[in-house]
């Protein structure tokens, strides 16, 4: 297995693949998506700054995905940027013939895999942090596993959770909902879950200190030693 560190402007990612050609495909897919996004923002700077849902028309695919995800989750489109770029990388790997590929863009992961994977749970100072991993079964289609935190990493958050991890086939949507849920959920207020569409979001795991809660179907959580040195500038490292 090849583990490749990739940086391009603000994108800091780790790519896992079985073939160097698939690494190149992921890199090219993410660079292409970033260029399309940057070109769009050059003509519509509000897209990059608003915290509110923002509809677009006649936009590149990455912009449409980010806008749609933000509207559904009730957040600005940039809440979905890391997931959308990871998605572009994983799609490029699949188009290049990959049956295994992981793109971890700062804790927002897009993957397809012919084998079981363990996705580590990192949640800052929570007692659950670094001690468990999600057991993700093999799958041919791309899955998004995106994490937002109010206490870890540089992302803007209005909440209190150490980690909110969202599972969805729509990687941009997983990213947007991770931000939205992290902004709102508390032990006393979990109303945000009522707005989730189970046809669009598979499951959610929330960790805040010693409190945890789940919604939907979450992969089995198993004891594991999470290697924090594998974390890619964010939260939620993976390891095979």
Residue pairs with C-beta under 8 A, 6 or more apart in sequence:
1 16
1 17
1 18
1 240
2 15
2 16
2 17
2 18
2 19
2 20
2 23
3 14
3 15
3 16
4 14
4 15
4 16
4 17
4 23
5 13
5 14
5 232
6 12
6 13
6 14
6 15
6 26
6 27
6 30
7 13
8 27
8 30
8 31
8 34
9 34
11 30
11 34
11 82
11 85
11 105
12 105
12 106
12 232
12 233
13 30
13 85
13 86
13 89
13 103
13 104
13 105
13 106
13 232
14 102
14 103
14 104
14 230
14 232
15 23
15 26
15 27
15 89
15 101
15 102
15 103
15 104
16 100
16 101
16 102
16 104
16 238
16 240
17 23
17 26
17 93
17 98
17 100
17 101
17 102
18 98
18 99
18 100
19 98
21 96
22 93
22 96
22 97
22 98
22 101
25 89
25 92
25 93
25 95
25 96
25 98
26 89
26 90
26 92
26 93
26 101
26 103
27 89
28 92
29 88
29 89
29 90
29 91
29 92
29 93
30 85
30 86
30 88
30 89
30 92
30 103
30 105
32 88
32 92
33 62
33 84
33 85
33 88
33 89
34 85
36 60
36 61
36 62
36 63
37 60
37 62
37 63
37 66
37 81
37 84
37 85
39 60
40 47
40 59
40 60
40 63
41 47
41 48
44 56
46 54
47 54
47 56
47 63
47 67
47 77
47 78
48 78
49 76
49 78
50 76
50 77
50 78
51 75
51 76
52 75
52 76
53 67
53 70
53 71
53 74
53 75
53 76
53 77
54 67
54 70
54 71
54 76
54 77
55 67
55 71
56 63
56 64
56 67
56 77
59 67
62 84
62 85
62 88
63 77
65 80
65 84
65 87
65 170
65 172
66 77
66 78
66 80
66 81
66 84
66 172
66 176
67 77
68 172
68 173
69 77
69 79
69 80
69 83
69 84
69 170
69 172
69 173
69 175
69 176
69 177
70 76
70 77
70 78
70 79
70 80
70 176
72 173
72 176
72 177
72 197
72 200
73 79
73 80
73 173
73 176
73 177
73 179
73 180
74 180
74 195
75 176
75 179
75 180
75 183
79 175
79 176
79 179
79 180
80 172
80 173
80 175
80 176
80 179
81 175
82 105
82 106
82 107
82 108
82 146
82 175
82 234
83 105
83 108
83 110
83 144
83 146
83 171
83 172
83 173
83 174
83 175
83 176
84 171
84 172
84 175
85 105
86 103
86 104
86 105
86 108
86 109
86 110
86 144
86 171
87 103
87 110
87 142
87 144
87 171
87 172
89 103
89 105
89 110
90 101
90 102
90 103
90 110
90 111
90 112
90 142
90 171
91 110
91 142
93 101
93 103
93 112
94 101
94 112
94 142
98 112
99 112
99 113
99 114
99 140
100 112
100 113
100 114
100 115
101 111
101 112
101 113
102 109
102 110
102 111
102 113
102 117
102 238
103 109
103 110
103 111
104 232
104 234
104 236
104 237
104 238
105 232
105 234
106 153
106 232
106 233
106 234
107 122
107 146
107 147
107 149
107 153
107 231
107 232
107 233
107 234
107 235
107 236
107 237
108 144
108 145
108 146
108 147
108 171
108 174
108 175
108 178
108 234
108 236
109 119
109 144
109 145
109 146
109 236
109 238
110 142
110 143
110 144
110 171
111 117
111 136
111 142
111 143
111 145
111 238
112 139
112 140
112 141
112 142
112 143
113 136
113 138
113 139
114 138
114 140
115 138
115 240
116 135
116 136
116 137
116 138
117 135
117 136
117 238
117 240
118 133
118 134
118 135
118 136
118 222
118 224
118 238
118 239
118 240
119 133
119 134
119 136
119 145
119 219
119 236
119 237
119 238
120 130
120 132
120 133
120 224
120 226
120 227
120 230
120 236
120 237
120 238
120 239
121 128
121 129
121 130
121 131
121 132
121 133
121 134
121 163
121 165
121 205
121 207
121 221
121 226
121 236
122 129
122 130
122 152
122 163
122 226
122 228
122 231
122 235
122 236
122 237
123 129
123 149
123 152
123 162
123 163
123 207
123 235
124 149
124 151
124 152
124 162
124 163
124 235
125 151
125 162
125 209
126 162
126 163
126 207
126 208
126 209
126 210
127 209
127 210
128 207
128 210
128 212
129 162
129 163
129 207
129 226
130 225
130 226
130 228
131 223
131 224
131 225
131 226
132 221
132 222
132 223
132 224
132 226
133 221
133 222
133 224
133 226
133 239
134 145
134 165
134 205
134 218
134 219
134 220
134 221
134 222
135 219
135 220
135 221
135 222
136 143
136 145
136 219
137 219
141 169
142 169
142 171
143 167
143 168
143 169
143 171
144 166
144 167
144 168
144 169
144 170
144 171
144 172
144 173
144 174
144 175
145 165
145 166
145 167
145 174
145 236
146 165
146 166
146 168
146 171
146 174
146 175
146 177
146 178
146 236
147 163
147 164
147 165
147 166
147 178
147 234
147 235
147 236
148 155
148 157
148 161
148 163
148 164
148 175
148 178
148 179
148 181
148 182
149 155
149 157
149 161
149 162
149 163
149 164
149 182
149 235
150 157
150 158
150 159
150 160
150 161
150 162
150 182
151 160
151 161
151 162
152 162
152 163
152 234
152 235
153 233
153 234
153 235
155 179
155 234
157 179
157 182
157 183
158 183
158 184
159 181
159 182
159 183
159 184
159 185
159 186
160 186
160 208
161 181
161 182
161 185
161 206
161 207
161 208
162 207
162 208
162 209
163 205
163 206
163 207
163 235
163 236
164 178
164 181
164 182
164 185
164 204
164 205
164 206
164 207
165 178
165 204
165 205
165 206
165 236
166 174
166 175
166 177
166 178
166 181
166 201
166 203
166 204
167 174
167 201
167 202
167 203
167 204
167 216
167 217
167 218
167 219
168 174
168 177
168 200
168 201
168 202
169 202
170 200
173 200
173 201
174 201
177 196
177 201
177 204
180 192
181 192
181 193
181 204
181 206
184 191
184 192
185 192
185 193
185 206
185 208
185 213
186 208
187 208
187 211
187 213
190 213
193 204
193 215
196 204
196 215
196 216
198 216
201 216
202 216
202 217
202 218
203 214
203 215
203 216
203 217
203 218
203 219
204 214
204 215
204 216
204 218
205 212
205 213
205 214
205 218
205 221
206 212
206 213
206 214
226 237
226 239
227 237
227 239
228 237
230 237
230 238
230 239
231 237
